[in-house]
Amino acid sequence: MDTQLPPEPDGLSGDASAIPPDEPAKAETKRTTDVLLDTIARVEGERISIGEMIDGLGERAYGILMLLFALPTILPAPPGMSAVTGMPIVVFSMQLMIGHPHPWLPGFLRRRSILRTDLLGVLNKAEPWLRKVENYTKPRLTYLVDGRMERFAGFVVFFLSIVLILPIFMGNIFPSIAIALIALALMERDGVALIAGYVSAVASTVIAFGFIALTIKIMLYAVHQFLGL
């Protein structure tokens, strides 16, 4: 007795060539904020060390670490905070500038830890802003974030981090914003966002040195008034 198999649904025949080869590759790449939150969630204990963050962040470690240390000073921070958060950015940006493939820190710095609650507190405040920026970022003009251009971005962040650690009244917020934009651009491979970061870097430098000039003028005026010089 002849038997007939039911017709196969369209596009599901036994021929493997009928399956579009790029279908499995449609999984979305995790956004920067998700990678950072997942890394913190995977680490057990009340504290998370810098080394654990570096090891968990993978290929986007440079950008995420620079972003992470820039976030606390985007809002007005306690005196001296910019020096604490700026030094790691100096180290990471120097390594990016010379083309080191992965962030490196000596053991005593890798073991430095941060309270998970403090870190999550900063991220919870920054997350709405980060999500909004991520909505506008996507891979484009990627030649601006590769090779020598990536090293140039490292140089710009290095310069901004030096400005960041200077004791300038209200002058540290703007370099932090520029560093955060550049870091996001590197992580999302977005050349347009990187250009915005460079524009912000120029503006923040002008503002910071404007505050320096204003401070010097105030000090000279005070000396003139009180000492008659």
The 8 nearest C-alpha neighbors of each residue, nearest first, counted from 0:
[[1, 2, 3, 4, 5, 6, 7, 13],
 [0, 2, 3, 4, 5, 6, 7, 13],
 [3, 1, 0, 4, 5, 6, 7, 8],
 [4, 2, 5, 1, 6, 0, 7, 8],
 [3, 5, 6, 2, 7, 1, 8, 12],
 [4, 6, 7, 3, 8, 2, 12, 9],
 [7, 5, 4, 8, 3, 9, 12, 11],
 [6, 8, 12, 5, 9, 11, 10, 4],
 [9, 7, 11, 10, 6, 12, 5, 13],
 [8, 10, 11, 7, 12, 6, 17, 18],
 [9, 11, 12, 8, 17, 18, 7, 13],
 [12, 10, 9, 8, 7, 13, 17, 18],
 [13, 11, 14, 10, 7, 17, 9, 8],
 [12, 14, 15, 11, 17, 16, 7, 10],
 [13, 15, 16, 12, 17, 18, 11, 10],
 [16, 14, 17, 18, 13, 12, 11, 19],
 [15, 17, 14, 18, 19, 20, 13, 12],
 [16, 18, 15, 14, 19, 10, 12, 11],
 [17, 19, 16, 15, 20, 10, 11, 14],
 [20, 18, 21, 22, 17, 16, 23, 15],
 [21, 19, 22, 18, 23, 16, 24, 17],
 [20, 22, 24, 19, 23, 25, 18, 26],
 [21, 23, 24, 19, 20, 25, 18, 26],
 [24, 22, 25, 21, 26, 20, 19, 18],
 [25, 23, 21, 22, 26, 27, 20, 28],
 [26, 24, 23, 22, 27, 21, 28, 20],
 [27, 25, 24, 28, 23, 22, 29, 21],
 [26, 28, 25, 29, 24, 30, 23, 33],
 [29, 27, 30, 26, 25, 31, 34, 187],
 [30, 28, 33, 27, 34, 31, 32, 26],
 [29, 31, 33, 32, 28, 34, 133, 187],
 [30, 32, 34, 33, 35, 29, 186, 63],
 [31, 33, 35, 34, 30, 36, 129, 126],
 [32, 34, 36, 30, 35, 31, 37, 29],
 [35, 33, 37, 31, 32, 36, 38, 29],
 [34, 36, 38, 32, 33, 37, 31, 39],
 [35, 37, 33, 39, 38, 34, 40, 32],
 [38, 36, 40, 34, 39, 35, 33, 41],
 [39, 37, 35, 41, 36, 40, 55, 34],
 [38, 40, 36, 37, 41, 42, 35, 47],
 [39, 41, 37, 38, 42, 36, 43, 35],
 [42, 40, 38, 39, 37, 43, 55, 36],
 [41, 43, 39, 40, 47, 44, 38, 51],
 [44, 42, 41, 45, 40, 47, 46, 39],
 [43, 45, 46, 42, 47, 115, 114, 41],
 [44, 46, 115, 114, 47, 43, 116, 113],
 [47, 45, 114, 115, 113, 44, 112, 48],
 [46, 48, 112, 113, 115, 114, 51, 42],
 [49, 47, 112, 51, 50, 111, 110, 113],
 [48, 50, 109, 52, 51, 112, 111, 53],
 [49, 51, 109, 53, 48, 52, 54, 110],
 [52, 50, 54, 48, 49, 53, 55, 47],
 [51, 53, 49, 55, 50, 54, 56, 48],
 [52, 54, 50, 51, 56, 55, 60, 49],
 [55, 53, 51, 52, 56, 50, 57, 60],
 [56, 54, 52, 53, 38, 57, 51, 60],
 [55, 57, 60, 53, 54, 59, 52, 58],
 [56, 58, 60, 59, 55, 54, 53, 101],
 [59, 57, 60, 56, 101, 61, 100, 186],
 [58, 60, 57, 186, 61, 62, 56, 63],
 [59, 61, 56, 63, 58, 57, 62, 64],
 [62, 60, 64, 63, 59, 65, 102, 91],
 [61, 63, 182, 65, 186, 64, 60, 59],
 [62, 64, 66, 60, 65, 61, 67, 59],
 [65, 63, 67, 66, 61, 62, 60, 68],
 [66, 64, 62, 68, 67, 63, 88, 69],
 [67, 65, 179, 63, 69, 64, 68, 182],
 [66, 68, 64, 65, 70, 69, 63, 71],
 [67, 69, 84, 65, 66, 70, 64, 71],
 [70, 68, 66, 175, 67, 71, 72, 179],
 [69, 71, 73, 67, 72, 68, 66, 175],
 [72, 70, 73, 69, 68, 74, 121, 76],
 [73, 71, 74, 76, 70, 172, 69, 75],
 [74, 72, 172, 70, 175, 71, 176, 75],
 [73, 75, 72, 76, 172, 71, 70, 175],
 [76, 74, 72, 73, 172, 77, 169, 71],
 [75, 77, 72, 74, 80, 78, 71, 81],
 [78, 76, 80, 79, 75, 81, 72, 71],
 [79, 77, 80, 76, 81, 166, 82, 75],
 [78, 80, 82, 81, 77, 83, 166, 76],
 [81, 79, 83, 82, 78, 77, 76, 84],
 [80, 82, 84, 164, 85, 83, 79, 163],
 [81, 83, 164, 85, 80, 79, 84, 86],
 [84, 82, 80, 81, 85, 86, 79, 87],
 [85, 83, 68, 81, 82, 86, 87, 80],
 [84, 86, 82, 88, 81, 164, 160, 83],
 [85, 87, 89, 88, 84, 83, 82, 90],
 [88, 86, 90, 89, 85, 91, 84, 68],
 [89, 87, 91, 85, 86, 90, 65, 92],
 [88, 90, 86, 87, 92, 157, 160, 91],
 [91, 89, 87, 93, 88, 92, 86, 94],
 [92, 90, 88, 94, 93, 89, 87, 102],
 [91, 93, 153, 95, 157, 89, 94, 90],
 [94, 92, 96, 90, 95, 91, 89, 157],
 [95, 93, 91, 99, 97, 96, 92, 98],
 [94, 96, 92, 98, 153, 93, 97, 99],
 [95, 97, 150, 153, 93, 94, 154, 98],
 [98, 96, 94, 95, 99, 93, 150, 153],
 [99, 97, 95, 96, 100, 94, 150, 146],
 [98, 100, 94, 101, 95, 97, 102, 96],
 [101, 99, 98, 102, 95, 94, 58, 103],
 [102, 100, 99, 103, 61, 60, 58, 94],
 [103, 101, 91, 61, 94, 104, 60, 53],
 [104, 102, 101, 105, 91, 94, 53, 99],
 [103, 105, 109, 108, 106, 102, 50, 107],
 [106, 104, 108, 107, 109, 103, 110, 50],
 [105, 107, 109, 108, 110, 104, 50, 111],
 [106, 108, 110, 109, 105, 111, 104, 50],
 [109, 107, 111, 110, 106, 105, 104, 49],
 [110, 108, 50, 106, 49, 111, 107, 104],
 [109, 111, 108, 107, 48, 112, 106, 50],
 [112, 110, 108, 48, 109, 49, 107, 113],
 [111, 113, 48, 47, 46, 49, 110, 114],
 [114, 112, 46, 47, 115, 48, 118, 111],
 [115, 113, 46, 117, 116, 45, 118, 47],
 [114, 116, 46, 118, 117, 45, 119, 47],
 [115, 117, 119, 114, 118, 120, 45, 46],
 [118, 116, 120, 114, 115, 119, 121, 113],
 [119, 117, 115, 121, 120, 116, 122, 114],
 [118, 120, 122, 116, 121, 117, 123, 115],
 [119, 121, 117, 123, 118, 122, 116, 124],
 [122, 120, 118, 124, 119, 123, 125, 117],
 [123, 121, 119, 125, 124, 120, 126, 118],
 [122, 124, 120, 126, 125, 121, 119, 127],
 [123, 125, 121, 122, 126, 120, 127, 128],
 [124, 126, 122, 128, 123, 127, 129, 121],
 [125, 127, 129, 123, 128, 122, 124, 130],
 [128, 126, 130, 129, 125, 131, 124, 123],
 [127, 129, 131, 126, 125, 130, 132, 124],
 [128, 130, 126, 132, 131, 127, 133, 125],
 [131, 129, 133, 127, 132, 128, 126, 134],
 [130, 132, 128, 134, 129, 133, 127, 135],
 [131, 133, 129, 134, 130, 135, 128, 136],
 [134, 132, 136, 130, 135, 131, 129, 30],
 [135, 133, 131, 132, 136, 130, 137, 129],
 [134, 136, 133, 132, 137, 131, 192, 130],
 [137, 135, 133, 134, 189, 132, 187, 192],
 [136, 138, 189, 187, 139, 135, 188, 133],
 [137, 139, 189, 188, 187, 141, 140, 136],
 [140, 138, 189, 141, 190, 137, 188, 191],
 [141, 139, 190, 142, 143, 189, 191, 138],
 [140, 142, 139, 143, 144, 190, 188, 189],
 [141, 143, 145, 144, 140, 190, 148, 146],
 [144, 142, 141, 190, 148, 145, 140, 149],
 [145, 143, 149, 141, 142, 148, 185, 188],
 [146, 144, 149, 142, 148, 143, 147, 141],
 [147, 145, 149, 148, 150, 144, 142, 98],
 [146, 148, 150, 149, 151, 145, 144, 98],
 [147, 149, 151, 150, 143, 146, 145, 144],
 [148, 150, 144, 145, 152, 151, 147, 146],
 [151, 149, 96, 153, 147, 152, 148, 95],
 [150, 152, 148, 154, 153, 149, 147, 155],
 [153, 151, 149, 155, 150, 154, 156, 148],
 [152, 154, 96, 92, 150, 156, 95, 151],
 [153, 155, 157, 151, 152, 156, 96, 158],
 [156, 154, 152, 158, 157, 153, 159, 151],
 [155, 157, 159, 153, 158, 154, 178, 160],
 [158, 156, 154, 160, 92, 155, 89, 159],
 [157, 159, 155, 161, 156, 160, 154, 162],
 [160, 158, 156, 162, 161, 157, 174, 163],
 [159, 161, 163, 157, 162, 158, 85, 89],
 [162, 160, 158, 163, 159, 164, 157, 165],
 [161, 163, 159, 160, 165, 164, 158, 174],
 [164, 162, 160, 171, 161, 165, 159, 174],
 [163, 165, 82, 81, 161, 85, 162, 166],
 [164, 166, 162, 163, 167, 161, 82, 171],
 [167, 165, 164, 168, 79, 163, 171, 170],
 [168, 166, 170, 165, 169, 171, 211, 210],
 [167, 169, 170, 166, 210, 171, 211, 214],
 [170, 168, 171, 167, 172, 75, 210, 207],
 [171, 169, 207, 167, 168, 172, 173, 210],
 [170, 172, 163, 173, 174, 169, 175, 167],
 [173, 171, 73, 175, 174, 170, 72, 169],
 [172, 174, 203, 176, 175, 171, 177, 170],
 [175, 173, 177, 203, 176, 159, 171, 172],
 [176, 174, 178, 69, 172, 173, 73, 177],
 [177, 175, 179, 173, 174, 178, 73, 180],
 [176, 178, 174, 200, 180, 199, 196, 179],
 [179, 177, 175, 181, 176, 180, 156, 182],
 [178, 180, 66, 182, 176, 177, 181, 69],
 [181, 179, 196, 177, 183, 182, 178, 184],
 [182, 180, 196, 184, 178, 193, 183, 179],
 [181, 183, 62, 179, 185, 184, 180, 66],
 [184, 182, 186, 180, 185, 181, 187, 179],
 [183, 185, 189, 181, 193, 192, 187, 182],
 [186, 184, 188, 182, 183, 187, 62, 144],
 [185, 187, 183, 184, 188, 62, 59, 182],
 [186, 188, 184, 189, 185, 137, 183, 138],
 [189, 187, 138, 185, 186, 184, 141, 144],
 [188, 190, 138, 184, 139, 192, 187, 191],
 [189, 191, 140, 193, 143, 192, 141, 139],
 [190, 192, 194, 193, 189, 195, 140, 139],
 [193, 191, 195, 184, 189, 194, 190, 196],
 [192, 194, 196, 190, 184, 181, 191, 195],
 [193, 195, 197, 191, 196, 192, 198, 190],
 [196, 194, 192, 198, 193, 197, 199, 191],
 [195, 197, 193, 181, 199, 180, 177, 194],
 [196, 198, 200, 194, 199, 195, 193, 201],
 [199, 197, 195, 201, 200, 196, 194, 202],
 [198, 200, 196, 202, 177, 197, 201, 203],
 [201, 199, 197, 203, 177, 198, 202, 196],
 [202, 200, 204, 198, 199, 203, 205, 197],
 [201, 203, 199, 205, 204, 200, 206, 198],
 [202, 204, 173, 206, 200, 174, 205, 201],
 [205, 203, 207, 201, 206, 202, 200, 208],
 [204, 206, 202, 208, 203, 207, 209, 201],
 [207, 205, 209, 203, 204, 208, 202, 210],
 [208, 206, 170, 204, 210, 209, 205, 203],
 [207, 209, 211, 210, 205, 206, 204, 212],
 [208, 210, 206, 212, 207, 211, 205, 213],
 [209, 211, 213, 207, 208, 212, 214, 206],
 [210, 212, 208, 214, 209, 213, 215, 207],
 [213, 211, 209, 215, 214, 210, 208, 216],
 [214, 212, 210, 216, 211, 215, 209, 217],
 [213, 215, 211, 217, 216, 212, 210, 218],
 [216, 214, 218, 212, 213, 217, 219, 211],
 [215, 217, 219, 213, 214, 218, 220, 212],
 [216, 218, 220, 214, 215, 219, 221, 213],
 [217, 219, 221, 215, 220, 216, 214, 222],
 [220, 218, 222, 216, 221, 217, 223, 215],
 [219, 221, 223, 217, 218, 222, 216, 224],
 [222, 220, 218, 224, 223, 219, 225, 217],
 [223, 221, 219, 225, 220, 226, 224, 218],
 [222, 224, 227, 228, 220, 221, 226, 225],
 [225, 223, 221, 222, 227, 226, 220, 228],
 [226, 224, 222, 223, 227, 221, 228, 220],
 [227, 225, 228, 222, 223, 224, 221, 220],
 [226, 228, 223, 224, 225, 222, 221, 220],
 [227, 223, 226, 222, 224, 225, 219, 220]]
